[in-house]
């Protein structure tokens, strides 16, 4: 049988097949590709017929042995268009670029030796969003990203030992976190030039379940507080560190951050800008954290809706979430006027939090103020 001459004709698809390092270059993208195919009701063989490639090529894409990240951009666009024509969920297709960003971070870490070229690190040149961070975490803890839509009703579960996601093995996860720690420390010594890498590496390290992780993050915070006091570019770094420590039940750092770093208009603006970017409302790519000081044109109503969803007592960062809602309403007092559904959701969440009694005294005062404002304005 003659070899098929379809979308996968490029030799870049098979170069390095069987190489241990190459397998990790497309694990997240491959998992997303598999989910997209399955939810479109296509078998591997059926998709291979659609794309005019061998079934082994589809299998290689899904496993990461032939990473989709190695396919040319023109070929990949053709693959996505073909999937869309055959019933793929557009919301899944929209996530592939983010999945490729996640794979870039994972493959860099797992291929890297003992080098210390922090400027070439993927985390040093791009501000990651919640979705891109969750994509990376998907390979570290197996938690499905929040941006991944639910499967269609009645879709059967996979049978047998087939993994549901791109979870790396324990040796690879350990190597990844060791890499992040090394580069976070290198970036720390680099000062402002390594600020973005340090911040993002530290946040990802909070997913590490090693017994010494909490102490290591706390030590990095202590170094920040003693050597970088009053330096404006550490605002985002302090926020990421404080939120990371809440994973270990430590909320004092978060309370200190709210009190000291969000005590003026500049800090409040930076926080809301960060939320808008983190939650995907600011869609412009950002190469560093300086955008947090800008007057950005994000949708206040959309941001409030996302923040209201985060008013849950079980969240470690609940006090930051409460403060963010309070400050957004103070900055944009008319944001609730035309959305009665959002008003009702906000009122229910505020009442629930006040009854639960699980927030700090400051958060309770802020919730009381929001509750009073809703009643005063008959909202």
C-alpha positions as CSV (number, residue, x, y, z in Angstrom):
1,X,0.0,0.0,0.0
2,X,1.3,3.4,-0.9
3,X,1.9,5.9,1.9
4,X,-0.8,8.4,2.2
5,X,0.0,11.9,1.1
6,X,-2.2,14.1,3.2
7,X,-1.9,16.7,5.9
8,X,0.9,14.9,7.7
9,X,3.2,14.6,4.7
10,X,6.0,16.6,6.4
11,X,8.9,14.6,7.7
12,X,8.9,16.7,10.8
13,X,6.1,14.5,12.1
14,X,8.2,11.4,12.5
15,X,11.7,12.8,13.2
16,X,12.8,11.7,16.7
17,X,10.0,9.1,17.0
18,X,10.8,6.9,20.1
19,X,13.0,9.6,21.6
20,X,12.3,10.0,25.3
21,X,12.6,13.7,25.2
22,X,10.3,14.2,22.2
23,X,7.4,12.3,23.9
24,X,7.0,15.2,26.3
25,X,6.8,17.9,23.6
26,X,3.1,17.4,23.0
27,X,1.4,15.7,25.9
28,X,-1.1,18.4,26.7
29,X,-1.9,19.2,23.1
30,X,-2.2,15.5,22.4
31,X,-4.7,14.9,25.3
32,X,-6.8,17.9,24.1
33,X,-6.7,16.5,20.5
34,X,-7.9,13.2,21.7
35,X,-10.8,14.7,23.7
36,X,-11.7,16.8,20.7
37,X,-11.8,13.8,18.4
38,X,-13.8,11.7,20.8
39,X,-16.4,14.3,21.5
40,X,-16.8,14.8,17.8
41,X,-17.8,11.1,17.6
42,X,-14.7,10.2,15.5
43,X,-12.6,7.1,15.9
44,X,-8.8,7.3,15.3
45,X,-9.3,5.4,12.1
46,X,-12.2,7.7,11.0
47,X,-10.2,10.8,11.7
48,X,-7.2,9.4,9.8
49,X,-9.5,8.9,6.8
50,X,-10.8,12.5,7.1
51,X,-7.2,13.9,7.3
52,X,-5.8,11.4,4.8
53,X,-3.1,10.2,7.1
54,X,-2.2,6.9,8.7
55,X,-4.0,5.8,11.8
56,X,-0.6,5.6,13.5
57,X,-0.1,9.3,12.9
58,X,-3.3,10.1,14.7
59,X,-2.2,7.8,17.6
60,X,1.2,9.5,17.7
61,X,-0.4,13.0,17.9
62,X,-2.6,11.9,20.8
63,X,0.2,10.2,22.8
64,X,2.8,12.9,22.1
65,X,5.2,10.5,20.3
66,X,4.6,12.7,17.2
67,X,3.8,16.0,18.8
68,X,1.3,18.3,17.1
69,X,3.6,21.1,18.2
70,X,6.0,19.9,15.5
71,X,3.4,20.2,12.7
72,X,3.7,23.3,10.6
73,X,1.2,26.1,11.3
74,X,-0.4,25.7,7.9
75,X,-0.9,21.9,8.5
76,X,-2.3,22.5,12.0
77,X,-4.8,25.1,10.8
78,X,-6.0,22.5,8.2
79,X,-6.4,19.9,10.9
80,X,-8.5,22.2,13.0
81,X,-10.7,23.2,10.1
82,X,-11.2,19.6,9.2
83,X,-12.2,18.8,12.8
84,X,-14.6,21.7,12.9
85,X,-16.3,20.5,9.7
86,X,-16.8,17.1,11.2
87,X,-18.5,18.2,14.4
88,X,-15.7,19.3,16.8
89,X,-16.6,21.6,19.6
90,X,-15.3,25.1,18.7
91,X,-14.6,25.8,22.4
92,X,-12.1,22.9,22.4
93,X,-10.5,24.0,19.2
94,X,-10.0,27.5,20.6
95,X,-7.9,26.0,23.4
96,X,-5.1,24.5,21.2
97,X,-2.9,27.5,21.2
98,X,-3.0,27.6,25.0
99,X,-2.2,23.9,25.2
100,X,0.8,24.4,22.9
101,X,2.0,27.2,25.3
102,X,1.7,24.7,28.2
103,X,3.6,22.0,26.2
104,X,6.4,24.6,25.5
105,X,6.9,25.0,29.3
106,X,6.8,21.3,30.0
107,X,9.1,20.3,27.2
108,X,11.6,23.1,28.1
109,X,11.8,21.9,31.6
110,X,12.1,18.2,30.8
111,X,14.7,18.7,28.1
112,X,16.8,21.3,30.0
113,X,20.1,20.3,31.5
114,X,21.7,22.4,34.2
115,X,21.8,25.6,32.2
116,X,20.7,28.9,33.7
117,X,19.7,31.0,30.6
118,X,16.7,32.4,32.3
119,X,16.0,34.9,29.5
120,X,15.2,32.0,27.0
121,X,12.7,30.3,29.4
122,X,9.1,30.3,28.2
123,X,7.9,31.6,31.5
124,X,10.2,34.6,31.2
125,X,8.6,36.1,28.1
126,X,4.9,35.7,28.4
127,X,2.4,36.4,31.1
128,X,0.3,33.2,31.5
129,X,-3.4,33.3,32.1
130,X,-5.5,31.0,34.4
131,X,-6.3,28.8,31.4
132,X,-2.6,28.4,30.3
133,X,-1.6,27.8,33.9
134,X,-4.3,25.2,34.4
135,X,-3.2,23.5,31.2
136,X,0.3,23.0,32.7
137,X,-1.2,21.9,36.0
138,X,-3.3,19.3,34.1
139,X,-0.1,17.4,33.4
140,X,1.1,17.8,37.0
141,X,-1.9,16.9,39.1
142,X,-4.5,15.5,36.6
143,X,-7.1,18.2,37.3
144,X,-9.1,19.0,34.3
145,X,-8.8,22.7,33.4
146,X,-11.8,24.8,34.2
147,X,-11.9,26.1,30.6
148,X,-12.4,22.6,29.2
149,X,-16.2,22.3,28.4
150,X,-18.2,19.5,29.8
151,X,-18.6,16.4,27.6
152,X,-21.9,16.2,25.7
153,X,-24.8,14.4,27.6
154,X,-24.7,10.7,27.3
155,X,-21.2,10.4,26.1
156,X,-19.8,7.0,27.2
157,X,-16.8,6.9,29.5
158,X,-13.5,5.4,28.2
159,X,-12.9,1.8,28.9
160,X,-9.8,0.1,30.1
161,X,-6.5,1.8,31.3
162,X,-6.6,4.7,28.8
163,X,-5.6,7.9,30.7
164,X,-8.2,10.7,30.9
165,X,-5.5,13.4,30.5
166,X,-1.8,14.2,30.0
167,X,-0.7,13.4,33.6
168,X,3.1,12.9,33.7
169,X,4.8,10.1,35.6
170,X,6.2,10.8,39.0
171,X,9.9,11.0,37.8
172,X,8.9,13.6,35.2
173,X,6.9,15.7,37.6
174,X,9.8,15.6,40.1
175,X,12.2,16.7,37.3
176,X,9.8,19.5,36.3
177,X,9.5,21.0,39.8
178,X,13.2,20.7,40.4
179,X,13.7,22.6,37.2
180,X,11.3,25.3,38.3
181,X,13.0,25.7,41.6
182,X,16.4,26.1,40.0
183,X,15.2,28.7,37.6
184,X,13.2,30.6,40.2
185,X,16.4,31.0,42.2
186,X,18.4,32.0,39.2
187,X,15.7,34.6,38.3
188,X,15.7,35.8,41.9
189,X,19.4,36.7,41.6
190,X,18.8,38.4,38.3
191,X,16.6,41.1,39.9
192,X,14.0,42.9,37.8
193,X,15.1,41.1,34.6
194,X,14.0,37.8,36.1
195,X,10.9,39.0,37.8
196,X,8.3,37.4,35.5
197,X,10.1,34.1,35.5
198,X,10.5,34.1,39.2
199,X,6.8,34.9,39.8
200,X,5.4,32.4,37.4
201,X,7.8,29.6,38.4
202,X,7.0,30.1,42.1
203,X,3.3,29.9,41.5
204,X,3.6,26.7,39.5
205,X,5.8,25.3,42.3
206,X,2.8,25.6,44.6
207,X,1.3,22.6,42.8
208,X,4.2,20.5,44.0
209,X,3.2,18.1,46.8
210,X,6.8,17.5,48.0
211,X,7.0,17.8,51.8
212,X,9.4,20.8,51.7
213,X,7.5,22.9,49.1
214,X,5.7,25.0,51.7
215,X,9.0,25.9,53.5
216,X,10.8,26.6,50.2
217,X,8.0,29.0,49.0
218,X,8.0,30.7,52.4
219,X,11.7,31.1,52.3
220,X,11.5,32.8,48.8
221,X,8.8,35.1,50.2
222,X,11.1,36.0,53.2
223,X,13.9,36.8,50.7
224,X,11.5,39.1,48.8
225,X,10.4,40.9,51.9
226,X,13.9,41.6,53.2
227,X,15.7,42.5,50.0
228,X,13.1,44.1,47.8
229,X,11.0,46.2,50.0
230,X,9.3,49.2,48.3
231,X,10.2,48.1,44.8
232,X,7.2,48.6,42.6
233,X,7.8,45.7,40.2
234,X,7.5,43.2,43.0
235,X,3.7,43.8,43.4
236,X,2.7,40.9,41.1
237,X,5.4,38.7,42.7
238,X,4.0,39.4,46.1
239,X,0.5,38.6,44.9
240,X,1.5,35.3,43.4
241,X,3.4,34.3,46.5
242,X,0.6,35.2,48.8
243,X,-2.0,33.2,46.8
244,X,0.4,30.3,46.5
245,X,0.8,30.0,50.3
246,X,-3.0,29.7,50.7
247,X,-2.7,26.2,49.2
248,X,-1.0,25.3,52.5
249,X,-3.7,26.9,54.7
250,X,-1.5,30.0,55.3
251,X,-3.6,33.1,54.9
252,X,-1.4,35.6,56.9
253,X,0.6,36.4,53.8
254,X,-2.6,37.1,51.8
255,X,-4.0,39.4,54.5
256,X,-0.6,41.3,54.6
257,X,-0.7,41.7,50.9
258,X,-4.2,43.1,50.9
259,X,-3.4,45.5,53.7
260,X,0.0,46.8,52.4
261,X,0.0,46.3,48.6
262,X,-3.6,47.3,47.9
263,X,-3.8,50.3,50.2
264,X,-3.9,52.9,47.4
265,X,-5.5,53.4,44.0
266,X,-2.5,52.1,42.1
267,X,-2.6,48.8,44.0
268,X,-6.4,48.4,43.5
269,X,-6.0,49.1,39.8
270,X,-3.2,46.6,39.4
271,X,-5.3,44.0,41.2
272,X,-8.3,44.5,38.9
273,X,-6.1,44.6,35.8
274,X,-4.5,41.3,36.9
275,X,-7.9,39.7,37.4
276,X,-9.1,40.8,34.0
277,X,-6.0,39.3,32.3
278,X,-5.9,36.2,34.5
279,X,-9.5,35.4,33.7
280,X,-9.2,36.0,30.0
281,X,-11.1,39.3,29.7
282,X,-8.0,41.2,28.6
283,X,-7.1,39.3,25.5
284,X,-4.0,41.2,24.5
285,X,-0.7,39.2,24.9
286,X,1.5,40.6,27.6
287,X,5.3,40.2,27.7
288,X,5.7,41.5,31.3
289,X,3.7,42.7,34.3
290,X,3.8,46.4,33.5
291,X,0.3,46.4,32.0
292,X,-1.1,46.1,35.5
293,X,-0.6,49.8,36.0
294,X,-2.4,50.8,32.9
295,X,-6.0,52.0,32.5
296,X,-7.2,49.0,30.6
297,X,-10.5,48.7,28.8
298,X,-11.9,45.5,30.2
299,X,-15.6,44.9,30.7
300,X,-16.4,45.7,34.4
301,X,-19.7,43.7,34.3
302,X,-18.0,40.6,32.9
303,X,-15.2,40.9,35.5
304,X,-17.7,41.2,38.3
305,X,-19.5,38.1,37.1
306,X,-16.3,36.1,37.1
307,X,-15.4,37.3,40.6
308,X,-18.9,36.6,42.0
309,X,-18.4,33.0,40.9
310,X,-15.3,33.0,43.1
311,X,-17.1,34.0,46.3
312,X,-17.0,30.5,47.8
313,X,-16.0,29.9,51.4
314,X,-13.9,26.9,50.5
315,X,-11.5,28.8,48.3
316,X,-8.1,29.6,50.0
317,X,-8.0,33.1,48.4
318,X,-11.6,34.0,49.5
319,X,-10.4,37.1,51.3
320,X,-8.7,38.4,48.1
321,X,-11.8,37.6,46.1
322,X,-14.1,39.4,48.5
323,X,-11.8,42.5,48.5
324,X,-11.7,42.5,44.7
325,X,-15.5,42.5,44.4
326,X,-15.7,45.3,47.0
327,X,-13.1,47.4,45.2
328,X,-14.6,46.8,41.8
329,X,-18.0,48.0,43.0
330,X,-16.3,51.0,44.6
331,X,-14.5,51.8,41.3
332,X,-17.5,51.1,39.0
333,X,-20.6,51.8,41.1
334,X,-23.0,51.6,38.2
335,X,-21.9,48.1,37.1
336,X,-24.9,46.4,38.6
337,X,-27.6,48.7,37.3
338,X,-28.6,46.7,34.2
339,X,-28.0,43.1,35.3
340,X,-30.6,41.9,37.7
341,X,-29.4,38.3,37.4
342,X,-25.9,39.3,38.5
343,X,-27.4,41.3,41.3
344,X,-29.3,38.3,42.6
345,X,-26.2,36.0,42.3
346,X,-24.1,38.5,44.2
347,X,-26.7,38.9,46.9
348,X,-26.9,35.2,47.4
349,X,-23.1,34.7,47.6
350,X,-22.7,37.6,50.0
351,X,-25.4,36.3,52.3
352,X,-23.9,32.8,52.2
353,X,-20.5,34.0,53.1
354,X,-21.8,36.2,56.0
355,X,-23.7,33.2,57.3
356,X,-20.7,30.9,56.9
357,X,-18.4,33.0,59.0
358,X,-15.3,31.8,57.2
359,X,-13.8,35.1,56.1
360,X,-11.4,37.6,57.8
361,X,-12.8,40.5,59.9
362,X,-11.9,42.9,57.0
363,X,-13.7,40.7,54.5
364,X,-16.7,40.7,56.7
365,X,-16.8,44.5,56.8
366,X,-16.5,44.6,53.1
367,X,-19.3,42.1,52.6
368,X,-21.5,44.1,55.0
369,X,-20.8,47.2,52.9
370,X,-21.7,45.4,49.7
371,X,-24.9,44.0,51.3
372,X,-25.9,47.4,52.6
373,X,-25.3,49.0,49.2
374,X,-27.5,46.4,47.5
375,X,-30.3,47.0,49.9
376,X,-29.9,50.8,49.8
377,X,-30.3,50.9,46.1
378,X,-33.1,48.3,46.1
379,X,-30.9,45.9,44.1
